[in-house]
Amino acid sequence: MPAHAPEDTGREDTAHKDTGRDDTAPEDTGRDDTAPEDTGHQAARRVVGIVRETLGEDAVLGACLHGSAVLGGLRPTSDVDVLVALTRPTTGGERRALTDALLAVSGERAYEGPARPVELSLVVHDEVRPWRYPPVCEYLYGEWLREDFERGHTPAPAPCPDLAPLLTMARAGDLSLHGPRPSALFDPVPEADLRAAIVAGVPGLLADLDGDTRNVLLTLARILTTLRTGRIRSKNGAADRLLGELPQEHRPVLVAARDQYLAGEYGEWSELLPAARAHAAHVAEAIKRASSD
């Protein structure tokens, strides 16, 4: 998961509950009867179309949703989180072409006009099934990286522990955009690998606290509640769960973060930063204890 995001990073790759769904994929009918028809779904379909056009039909084995779309619905600032499984590795030229196409359609600064931000992850299927840790991400696009992309940087394949919660969340949602359902495409991620992956992201989150306060506080809440319960929750759901357990002095900033998220707002945090830092330190220490249980 990225360390910092100017919009909603999606920071959904932090927890999982395996639903125990049947790993039998339905025949691909060419329609998608599994995902909600809203603006996020339309954007996701467009992204999948861009991938298929750029890489070729034979390169795309399957595509699915994860993140907010499978955790109770998209909020006003939520990313559209798309995961695509490929039959082969990509070339540098393909990744550059894909990046240029996404810059045109993703986020407030999209070249074709403001749009919901997109987070796109590509994996080569043989690199993640059978499962191994850390998995390799073939390509990652997110709006927090836009300035680098506009300067000509092209994402390259790299090990990515964040794929552990992403894949498990995709399996839990089991919403296909193209091809088999995620529960058929991907193996379950072992609990130990999932826990290691979400805890590994804590230092990066703490480093981002001052610049992305709202999302960092909510993501820390999700990590802690997942470690304690084994269940992935929406950002606001994780906050609600944690609020009842927090000392009184650490509650107000989490309430503020939750309410801003639900309203699709980014409030002013300068006066609240001392309290937010104290809250984050308290939750980080609780995560450390929970991860050793």
C-alpha positions in Angstrom: 0.0 0.0 0.0 1.3 3.5 -0.8 2.8 5.5 1.9 1.0 8.7 1.0 -1.9 9.8 -1.1 -3.2 13.3 -1.8 -6.7 11.9 -2.5 -8.2 9.0 -0.7 -5.6 6.3 -1.1 -8.1 3.6 -0.7 -5.8 2.1 2.0 -8.0 -0.9 1.8 -5.2 -3.3 1.6 -4.8 -3.8 5.3 -7.1 -6.5 6.5 -9.1 -9.6 5.5 -11.7 -12.1 6.5 -12.0 -15.2 4.3 -15.7 -15.7 3.7 -15.3 -19.4 2.9 -16.9 -18.9 -0.5 -17.0 -21.9 -2.9 -13.9 -21.6 -5.2 -16.0 -22.6 -8.2 -15.9 -20.0 -10.9 -19.0 -19.5 -13.1 -18.6 -19.6 -16.9 -17.7 -16.2 -18.2 -20.8 -15.0 -20.0 -19.4 -11.7 -21.1 -21.7 -9.9 -18.7 -21.0 -9.0 -15.1 -23.8 -9.9 -12.7 -21.7 -9.6 -9.6 -20.9 -6.0 -9.0 -23.0 -2.9 -8.3 -23.8 -0.7 -11.2 -22.7 2.7 -10.0 -20.2 5.3 -11.1 -17.3 3.3 -9.5 -18.3 0.2 -11.4 -18.5 2.0 -14.7 -15.0 3.5 -14.0 -13.7 0.0 -13.2 -15.1 -1.4 -16.4 -13.4 1.4 -18.3 -10.1 0.6 -16.7 -10.4 -3.1 -17.5 -11.1 -2.1 -21.1 -8.0 0.0 -21.2 -5.9 -2.9 -19.9 -7.4 -5.3 -22.5 -6.8 -2.9 -25.3 -3.3 -2.0 -24.3 -2.0 -5.6 -23.5 -4.3 -7.6 -25.8 -7.2 -9.9 -25.0 -5.0 -12.9 -24.5 -3.0 -11.3 -21.8 -5.9 -10.7 -19.4 -7.0 -13.8 -17.5 -9.4 -12.0 -15.1 -10.2 -8.7 -13.4 -12.0 -7.9 -10.2 -12.8 -5.2 -7.6 -11.4 -4.8 -4.2 -11.3 -2.0 -1.6 -14.3 0.2 -0.8 -16.4 -1.3 -3.6 -16.5 -4.7 -1.7 -16.5 -3.2 1.8 -19.9 -1.6 1.9 -19.7 0.8 -1.0 -17.7 3.6 -2.4 -17.5 6.9 -0.4 -17.2 10.3 -2.2 -13.4 10.3 -2.1 -12.9 6.5 -2.5 -10.6 5.1 -5.2 -11.9 2.6 -7.7 -9.6 -0.4 -6.8 -9.1 -2.8 -9.7 -7.0 -6.0 -9.7 -6.1 -7.7 -13.0 -4.5 -11.1 -13.3 -2.4 -11.6 -16.4 -1.2 -14.6 -18.4 2.2 -13.1 -19.0 4.6 -10.4 -17.9 4.4 -6.9 -19.4 6.9 -5.0 -21.4 8.2 -1.5 -20.5 6.5 0.0 -23.5 3.1 -1.6 -22.5 3.4 -0.3 -19.0 4.2 3.2 -20.3 1.2 3.1 -22.6 -1.0 1.9 -19.8 0.2 4.7 -17.5 -0.5 7.4 -20.2 -4.0 6.0 -20.7 -4.7 6.1 -17.0 -3.4 9.6 -16.5 -6.2 10.6 -18.9 -9.1 9.1 -17.0 -8.1 9.0 -13.3 -8.6 11.6 -10.6 -9.2 15.3 -10.3 -6.4 16.0 -12.7 -7.4 13.5 -15.4 -6.6 14.9 -18.8 -10.2 14.1 -20.0 -11.7 15.9 -17.0 -12.2 15.2 -13.3 -13.0 11.7 -12.5 -13.0 9.2 -9.6 -9.4 8.2 -8.8 -8.2 4.8 -9.9 -5.9 2.3 -8.3 -4.9 -0.4 -10.7 -2.8 -3.5 -9.7 -1.6 -6.0 -12.2 -0.2 -9.5 -11.2 1.0 -12.3 -13.4 -1.1 -15.2 -12.3 1.7 -17.7 -12.2 3.5 -15.3 -9.8 0.8 -15.4 -7.2 -0.7 -18.9 -7.6 0.6 -21.0 -6.0 1.0 -18.4 -3.3 4.4 -17.2 -2.2 5.4 -14.3 0.1 6.2 -11.6 -0.7 4.3 -11.7 -4.0 5.4 -9.7 -7.0 3.2 -6.8 -8.3 3.7 -6.5 -12.1 2.3 -2.9 -12.3 0.8 -0.4 -9.9 -1.0 2.8 -10.8 -2.3 5.2 -8.2 -3.0 9.0 -8.1 -0.5 9.5 -5.2 2.1 8.7 -7.9 0.8 11.0 -10.6 3.5 13.6 -10.4 6.2 10.9 -10.9 4.2 9.4 -13.8 3.8 12.8 -15.5 7.6 13.3 -15.2 8.0 10.1 -17.2 8.4 7.4 -14.5 7.0 4.0 -15.5 6.0 1.5 -12.8 8.1 -1.7 -12.9 7.5 -5.2 -11.4 8.6 -5.4 -7.8 7.9 -7.5 -4.6 4.9 -6.1 -2.9 3.7 -7.4 0.5 0.6 -5.2 0.2 -0.7 -7.7 -2.3 -1.4 -10.1 0.5 -4.3 -8.1 2.0 -5.3 -7.0 -1.5 -5.7 -10.5 -2.8 -7.5 -11.7 0.3 -9.9 -8.8 0.2 -10.6 -9.5 -3.5 -11.4 -13.1 -2.7 -13.7 -12.0 0.2 -15.6 -9.6 -2.1 -15.6 -12.1 -5.0 -16.8 -9.5 -7.5 -15.6 -10.3 -11.1 -15.3 -7.6 -13.8 -13.9 -10.1 -16.4 -13.3 -13.8 -16.3 -13.5 -16.1 -13.3 -14.4 -14.9 -9.8 -11.4 -14.0 -7.5 -12.1 -17.0 -5.3 -11.3 -19.2 -8.3 -8.4 -17.2 -9.6 -6.4 -16.8 -6.3 -5.3 -19.0 -3.5 -6.2 -18.0 0.1 -3.3 -16.0 1.7 -2.1 -17.7 4.9 -3.0 -15.8 8.0 0.6 -15.4 9.1 1.5 -13.7 5.7 -1.5 -11.4 5.9 -0.7 -10.3 9.5 3.0 -9.8 8.5 2.0 -7.7 5.5 -0.4 -5.3 7.3 1.9 -4.8 10.2 4.8 -4.1 7.9 3.0 -1.0 6.6 2.7 0.7 10.0 6.0 2.6 9.9 5.1 4.1 6.5 1.7 5.1 7.8 3.2 6.9 10.8 5.6 8.7 8.5 2.6 10.0 6.5 0.5 11.1 9.5 1.0 14.8 9.2 0.2 14.9 5.5 -2.6 12.3 5.2 -4.0 12.4 8.8 -7.5 11.3 8.1 -6.6 8.2 6.1 -3.7 7.2 8.4 -5.9 7.3 11.5 -8.6 5.2 9.8 -6.1 2.7 8.4 -4.4 2.2 11.8 -7.9 1.5 13.2 -8.5 -1.1 10.5 -5.1 -2.8 11.1 -5.7 -3.1 14.8 -9.3 -4.3 14.5 -8.3 -6.9 11.9 -5.5 -8.3 14.1 -7.9 -8.6 17.0 -10.9 -10.0 15.2 -9.7 -11.5 11.9 -12.4 -9.5 10.1 -11.8 -6.8 7.5 -14.1 -3.7 7.9 -14.8 -0.5 6.1 -12.8 2.5 7.3 -15.8 3.9 9.2 -16.7 0.4 10.5 -13.2 -0.1 11.9 -13.3 3.3 13.6 -16.7 2.5 15.1 -15.3 -0.8 16.4 -12.3 0.8 17.9 -13.9 3.8 19.5 -15.5 1.8 22.2 -12.2 0.5 23.3 -10.1 3.7 23.3 -9.4 5.9 26.3 -11.5 9.1 26.2 -8.5 11.3 25.3 -7.9 9.3 22.1 -11.4 9.3 20.7 -12.0 12.8 19.3 -9.5 12.6 16.5 -10.8 9.2 15.3 -14.3 10.6 15.4 -13.2 13.5 13.3 -11.4 11.2 10.8 -14.5 9.0 10.5 -16.9 11.8 10.0 -14.7 13.5 7.4 -14.5 10.2 5.5 -18.2 9.6 5.5 -18.8 13.2 4.3 -16.1 13.0 1.6 -14.1 15.8 3.2 -10.5 16.5 4.2 -10.7 18.8 7.2 -8.0 21.1 8.6 -5.8 19.1 10.9 -3.1 21.5 12.0 -4.7 22.2 15.4 -5.5 18.6 16.0 -2.1 17.2 15.0 -0.7 16.9 18.5 -3.7 14.8 19.5 -3.6 12.8 16.3 0.1 12.0 16.9 -0.7 10.8 20.5 -3.6 8.8 19.2 -1.5 7.2 16.5 1.3 6.3 18.9 -1.3 4.7 21.2 -2.8 2.6 18.4 0.6 1.7 17.0 1.6 0.3 20.4 -1.6 -1.7 20.5 -0.9 -3.1 17.0 2.5 -4.1 18.2 1.0 -6.1 21.1 -1.8 -7.6 19.0 0.7 -8.7 16.3 2.7 -10.7 18.8 -0.4 -12.5 20.2 
